[in-house]
Amino acid sequence: MRYAVCEWQGRTRVGRIDQAAGEVVLLDVAEDVAASDGVTSLLMGARPSAQDSVPLTEVRLRAPIPRPRRNVFCVGKNYHAHAREFSRSGFDSSAAQGEIPKAPIVFSKVPESVVGTGDAVKIDAGVSSAIDYEAELGVVIGKAGRNIGREEAMGHVWGYTVINDVTARDLQSEHSQWLIGKSQDTFCPMGPWLVTADELDLSDTQVRGYVNDELRQDANTRDLIFDVPSIIAAISNGITLLPGDVIATGTPAGVGIGFDPPKYLVPGDVMRVEISGIGVLENPVEVF
């Protein structure tokens, strides 16, 4: 199944995507709940009935979880080639641990940074001049758990989405940690929808990132240093994961800082992240 949040006839709705028919089956979810919890409202035990079926072309998609209840959990340096390029970049405050981390490096992005596909990522030139992109697979937790073992971790996954972990590299370096540079307004594009866990084969999922139709990132989830079960086990070590929690699993090589000179984003650029089995997340870059 694929679930989305969309705007139709001036209202925010939760819907089930019927790609074969090119339609959205709108569900009976209260508008205020749809606008905040989004698709995670379906995790709360209710079974909303279908109302209208409308063409996908007639709705505006929003982030599937427009306002996560907690910060988005993120994993840094989790593809081998990217770990090496980042350690050499001069922006890596974790470089003392070595090129390849021995345990997942976890940071977060604040909920207010989330935007949907088609929404602009906005650069504030008075704050940062080194904005970068990061194509990532997003995991959405469906069942709460603490101290989750690796062998049982996948039973806690509800679904997957696409995330672009946009980053202000200069702020990342200046503050010697990652939250501020990762959490600027509009810096967490998410979408276009959520795909339930049964629809994705994590042993062979391609992650690609483009800027202005130029392929910059191209890797497979087989290349992850820490796979999804390992990530869930590490994050839940003493921390209770809750339904609706979102985990961004790391980005492949090919980010802007990996080039010489760096290829930072500028207004007018268009970023596109494609993940096989999920879909396409596309966002233009603008100024505030």
C-alpha positions in Angstrom: 0.0 0.0 0.0 1.0 3.6 -0.6 -0.4 6.4 1.6 -0.1 10.1 1.1 -1.2 13.5 2.5 -2.6 15.8 -0.1 -4.5 19.0 -0.6 -7.7 18.7 -2.6 -10.4 21.4 -3.0 -8.8 23.5 -0.3 -8.7 20.7 2.3 -5.8 18.6 3.7 -6.6 14.9 3.3 -5.0 11.5 3.9 -5.3 9.1 0.9 -4.4 5.7 -0.5 -2.5 5.9 -3.8 -3.8 3.7 -6.6 -1.0 4.1 -9.1 -2.4 1.7 -11.6 -5.6 3.9 -11.8 -3.7 7.1 -11.4 -5.9 8.0 -8.5 -5.9 8.9 -4.8 -8.6 7.2 -2.7 -9.3 9.9 0.0 -9.9 8.6 3.5 -12.2 9.8 6.2 -9.5 11.4 8.5 -10.2 14.7 10.2 -8.4 17.6 8.5 -6.5 18.9 11.5 -5.2 15.3 12.1 -4.3 15.0 8.4 -2.4 18.3 8.5 -0.3 17.3 11.6 0.0 13.5 11.9 -0.5 12.8 8.2 -0.4 9.1 7.4 0.7 8.2 10.9 -3.0 8.8 11.9 -3.6 5.4 10.4 -1.4 3.9 13.1 -3.7 5.0 15.9 -6.1 2.1 15.6 -8.8 3.8 13.5 -9.8 2.3 10.2 -11.1 5.3 8.2 -13.5 4.6 5.4 -12.9 5.6 1.8 -14.8 8.7 0.6 -13.7 10.0 -2.8 -11.4 8.8 -5.6 -9.8 11.6 -7.4 -7.1 11.8 -10.1 -3.6 12.0 -8.8 -3.0 15.0 -11.1 -5.7 17.0 -9.3 -4.1 16.9 -5.8 -1.1 18.6 -4.4 1.0 16.2 -2.4 2.4 17.2 1.0 4.9 15.4 3.2 3.4 12.1 4.3 4.1 13.1 7.9 3.8 17.0 7.7 4.7 17.5 11.4 6.5 14.6 13.0 5.8 14.4 16.7 9.6 14.1 17.5 12.8 15.1 15.8 13.7 13.0 12.7 16.4 10.5 13.7 19.3 10.6 11.2 22.3 8.4 10.6 25.6 9.9 9.3 28.4 8.3 7.3 26.4 5.2 6.6 27.6 4.3 3.0 31.2 3.3 2.6 32.1 5.6 -0.2 30.3 8.6 1.4 32.0 7.9 4.8 35.4 8.2 3.0 34.4 11.4 1.1 33.0 13.1 4.1 35.9 12.2 6.4 38.2 13.9 3.8 35.9 17.0 3.4 37.0 19.0 6.4 33.4 19.2 7.7 33.4 16.0 9.7 33.4 16.5 13.5 33.4 12.7 13.9 36.5 12.1 11.8 38.5 11.2 14.9 36.6 8.0 14.9 38.0 7.0 11.6 36.6 7.0 8.1 34.3 4.1 8.7 32.3 4.4 12.0 32.3 1.5 14.4 28.7 2.3 15.5 25.9 4.3 13.9 26.4 8.1 14.2 23.0 9.4 15.1 21.8 13.0 15.0 18.4 14.6 14.4 16.5 17.2 12.4 13.7 19.2 14.1 10.1 18.5 12.9 9.6 22.1 11.6 12.2 21.4 8.9 9.9 19.0 7.0 8.4 20.0 3.7 6.8 18.0 0.9 7.6 17.2 -2.7 7.4 20.3 -4.9 7.9 22.6 -2.0 10.9 25.0 -2.2 14.0 24.5 -0.1 14.9 28.0 0.9 18.4 29.4 1.3 19.0 32.3 3.7 22.2 33.9 2.4 22.6 35.7 5.7 22.9 32.4 7.5 24.7 30.0 5.2 26.5 30.0 1.9 27.3 26.2 1.7 24.0 24.3 1.2 24.2 20.6 0.3 21.8 17.8 -0.6 21.7 14.2 0.7 19.4 11.6 -0.9 18.2 9.1 1.8 15.8 6.3 2.5 13.4 7.1 5.3 12.1 4.4 7.6 8.8 4.9 9.5 8.3 3.0 12.8 4.9 1.3 13.2 5.2 -0.4 16.6 6.7 1.0 19.7 9.7 -0.7 21.3 12.8 -0.3 23.5 16.0 -2.3 23.4 14.8 -3.8 20.1 17.0 -6.7 19.0 18.3 -6.7 15.5 16.5 -9.9 14.7 13.1 -8.5 15.6 13.7 -4.9 14.3 11.9 -5.3 11.0 8.7 -6.2 12.9 8.7 -2.6 14.1 8.8 -1.0 10.6 5.6 0.2 9.1 6.9 1.7 5.9 9.4 3.8 3.9 9.6 7.2 2.3 12.1 9.4 0.5 14.1 12.0 2.4 16.5 14.8 1.3 18.7 15.6 4.3 19.6 19.1 3.2 22.6 20.5 5.1 24.3 23.8 5.7 27.9 22.6 5.7 29.4 25.8 7.1 27.0 25.7 10.1 27.8 22.0 10.5 31.5 22.8 10.8 31.1 26.0 12.9 29.1 24.3 15.6 31.0 21.0 15.7 27.7 19.1 15.7 25.0 18.6 13.1 21.6 19.7 14.4 21.7 23.4 13.5 23.1 22.8 10.0 20.6 20.1 9.4 17.5 21.7 10.9 17.1 25.0 9.0 13.6 25.7 7.9 12.6 23.6 4.8 15.8 21.4 5.1 13.9 18.1 5.4 12.0 17.4 2.2 10.0 14.2 2.6 7.7 12.2 0.3 6.1 11.8 -2.1 4.2 9.3 0.0 4.8 6.3 2.4 5.1 2.8 1.0 4.3 0.0 3.4 7.1 -2.3 4.4 5.8 -5.3 2.5 6.3 -3.5 -0.8 10.1 -2.8 -0.6 13.0 -5.2 -0.8 15.8 -3.6 1.3 18.3 -6.1 -0.1 18.1 -4.4 -3.5 16.8 -0.8 -3.3 18.5 1.8 -5.4 19.0 5.4 -4.1 19.7 8.1 -6.6 20.1 11.9 -6.3 20.1 14.5 -9.1 20.7 18.2 -9.3 19.3 19.8 -12.4 19.0 16.3 -14.0 22.7 15.6 -13.4 23.1 12.3 -11.6 25.2 13.0 -8.5 24.4 10.0 -6.2 23.8 6.4 -7.1 24.0 3.5 -4.7 22.1 0.6 -3.4 20.9 -0.3 0.2 23.3 -3.3 -0.1 26.1 -0.7 0.4 24.9 0.5 3.8 27.5 0.2 6.6 24.7 -0.4 9.1 21.5 -1.9 7.7 18.0 -1.0 8.9 17.8 -3.6 11.6 21.2 -2.5 13.0 20.1 1.1 13.0 16.8 0.4 14.8 18.6 -1.7 17.4 21.2 1.1 18.0 18.6 3.9 18.3 16.3 1.9 20.5 19.1 1.1 22.9 17.5 2.7 26.0 15.3 4.9 23.9 11.7 3.9 23.3 10.9 4.3 19.6 7.3 5.3 19.0 4.8 4.7 16.1 5.4 7.5 13.6 9.0 8.0 14.4 11.1 8.6 11.2 14.7 7.5 10.7 16.8 8.8 7.8 19.3 6.0 7.0 22.2 7.9 5.5 23.3 9.2 2.1 25.5 7.8 -0.6 28.6 9.4 -2.1 28.3 12.2 -4.5 27.2 15.1 -2.2 28.3 18.6 -3.0 31.2 18.6 -0.7 32.6 15.6 -2.4 33.5 17.6 -5.5 36.6 19.8 -5.9 35.5 22.6 -5.8 32.3 21.8 -3.9 29.0 21.9 -5.8 26.8 23.7 -3.4 23.2 24.4 -4.2 22.1 27.8 -5.5 18.7 29.4 -6.1 17.2 28.0 -9.3 18.6 24.5 -8.8 16.2 21.6 -8.7 17.0 18.5 -6.6 15.4 15.1 -7.3 15.7 12.0 -5.2 14.6 8.7 -6.6 14.3 5.5 -4.6 13.3 2.3 -6.4 10.0 0.9 -5.2 9.0 4.2 -3.6 9.0 7.1 -5.9 10.4 10.6 -6.7 10.9 13.5 -4.4 11.6 16.8 -6.2 12.3 20.2 -4.7 13.4 23.6 -6.2 15.9 25.8 -4.4 14.9 29.4 -3.7 15.9 32.3 -1.4 14.0 33.5 1.6 
